[in-house]
Every structure is written in C-alpha cells, then in structure tokens.
Amino acid sequence: MSSPARTDATMPKQARVAQLLLFALAFVGLVVMLALSGGLTSYGMGNMIAPWLLVWVCALLALTYDGSARGGVRATTIVVMVFVLVGSFSQASGAAAPGEFLDAALRIALGAPVVVLMFLPETTAWFDRAK
C-alpha cells in the first residue's frame, strides 16, 4: 500500500487518471462544439462555449501535472471544475433539447470524477511534494 507522502518522482495513478480525464473532456468539448454548432445563433454559441472554455483552461493546467505543478494548480483545477459542474447541473436540469442535455451530461460524467480524484490523499501528496 502506498503512503500519502510520496518522495519519488512518479505521478500517482489517481493524478494521471485526472489528467487523462481532463484531456478527454477537452477533446469531447471540441467534438460537441463542432457537432452542435450548426443551427445556433451567436448567443446560443456563446452560451454553449462558456463552460467548455473553463474545461479547456483545466486541460491546459493538466499539462503541468507531471512537472512543476503544485498545490495552487490543484486548487485552481478543483475550483474551476466545480464552477463547470454547477453550471452543467443547472443546464442539464433546464435543457430544452436533447443536445443541450447531452452537452451538460458529458461535462458532469467526465468532470465529477476529476474533482473526486483531486481530493484523494495520493493526489494531494503529489501536488504538495517538495520542489
């Protein structure tokens, strides 16, 4: 069993899975935007792209997880993903079309595990390691 205080330079599985989920979520966001953007007005497009911009910010943060990332990157990822999830829950509950629901459901299904993984002791220890 691994201890929460890691001294080696190997990223724990939990942090790697969170990183991969953020990359997958960013890719899914691109696909969803391309698939659903056909009949949208500029207001509708802006309404749909706003939460995905936050996801893409988290994916950019995830690029640093195996290198120089520390607790601030972890905290920023958690806060931004919570904003994404809260907005996605409200969008899913008020969805007028199946595409809107699917858009929000994908962010919830892939984003919620990221937040959970960021709170695990192994992930916390990885971001709190010495430089």
C-alpha positions in Angstrom: 0.0 0.0 0.0 1.4 3.4 -0.9 1.8 6.1 1.7 0.3 9.5 1.2 3.7 11.2 1.5 5.4 10.3 -1.8 9.1 11.0 -2.2 9.6 9.6 -5.7 9.1 11.5 -8.9 6.4 9.2 -10.3 3.0 10.7 -10.7 0.4 8.6 -8.8 -2.3 6.8 -10.8 -5.0 9.0 -9.4 -3.4 12.2 -10.7 -2.7 10.6 -14.0 -6.3 9.5 -14.4 -7.5 13.0 -13.5 -5.1 14.4 -16.1 -6.3 12.0 -18.8 -10.0 12.7 -17.9 -9.3 16.4 -18.4 -7.7 15.8 -21.8 -10.6 13.5 -22.8 -13.1 16.2 -21.6 -11.3 18.9 -23.7 -11.4 16.7 -26.8 -15.1 15.8 -26.2 -15.7 19.6 -25.9 -14.3 20.2 -29.3 -16.4 17.4 -30.8 -19.6 18.6 -29.1 -19.0 22.2 -30.2 -18.5 21.1 -33.8 -21.5 18.7 -33.7 -24.0 21.1 -32.1 -22.9 24.5 -33.5 -24.7 24.1 -36.8 -28.1 25.8 -36.1 -27.1 28.1 -33.2 -27.2 31.8 -33.1 -24.2 33.7 -31.8 -25.9 34.0 -28.4 -26.5 30.2 -28.4 -23.0 29.5 -29.4 -21.6 31.8 -26.7 -23.9 30.2 -24.1 -22.6 26.7 -25.1 -18.9 27.7 -25.4 -18.6 29.3 -22.0 -18.4 26.2 -19.9 -16.2 24.5 -22.4 -13.7 27.4 -22.1 -13.3 26.6 -18.4 -12.8 22.9 -19.2 -10.1 23.9 -21.7 -8.4 26.0 -19.0 -8.3 22.9 -16.8 -6.9 20.8 -19.6 -4.1 23.4 -20.0 -3.4 23.2 -16.3 -3.3 19.4 -16.6 -0.3 19.7 -18.9 1.7 20.7 -15.9 0.7 17.9 -13.5 3.8 15.8 -14.1 6.2 18.6 -13.9 6.1 21.8 -12.0 2.5 21.7 -10.7 2.0 22.3 -7.0 -1.0 22.9 -4.7 -2.1 26.0 -6.4 -2.7 24.2 -9.7 -4.6 21.5 -7.9 -6.8 24.1 -6.1 -7.4 26.0 -9.3 -8.4 22.9 -11.1 -10.8 22.0 -8.3 -12.4 25.4 -8.2 -12.8 25.8 -11.9 -14.2 22.3 -12.3 -16.7 22.9 -9.5 -17.9 26.0 -11.5 -18.2 23.9 -14.6 -20.2 21.2 -12.7 -22.6 23.7 -11.0 -23.3 25.3 -14.4 -23.7 21.9 -16.1 -26.2 20.7 -13.5 -28.3 23.7 -14.0 -28.1 23.4 -17.7 -29.0 19.7 -17.6 -32.0 20.3 -15.4 -33.3 23.1 -17.7 -32.4 21.5 -21.0 -34.9 22.2 -23.8 -33.3 19.9 -26.4 -31.5 16.5 -26.2 -28.3 18.2 -27.5 -28.3 20.6 -24.6 -28.7 17.8 -22.1 -26.0 15.7 -23.7 -23.7 18.6 -23.7 -24.1 19.2 -19.9 -24.2 15.4 -19.1 -20.8 14.9 -20.7 -19.3 17.6 -18.6 -20.8 16.1 -15.5 -19.9 12.5 -16.3 -16.2 13.3 -17.0 -15.8 16.3 -14.7 -17.1 14.9 -11.4 -14.5 12.2 -11.2 -11.8 14.8 -11.7 -12.9 16.7 -8.7 -13.1 13.5 -6.6 -9.7 12.4 -7.8 -8.1 15.7 -6.8 -9.2 15.2 -3.2 -7.6 11.8 -2.8 -4.6 11.6 -0.4 -2.2 10.3 -3.1 -3.1 13.2 -5.4 -2.9 15.8 -2.6 0.5 14.4 -1.6 1.7 14.6 -5.3 0.8 18.3 -5.5 2.3 19.0 -2.0 5.6 17.4 -2.7 8.9 19.2 -2.2 10.4 21.0 -5.2 
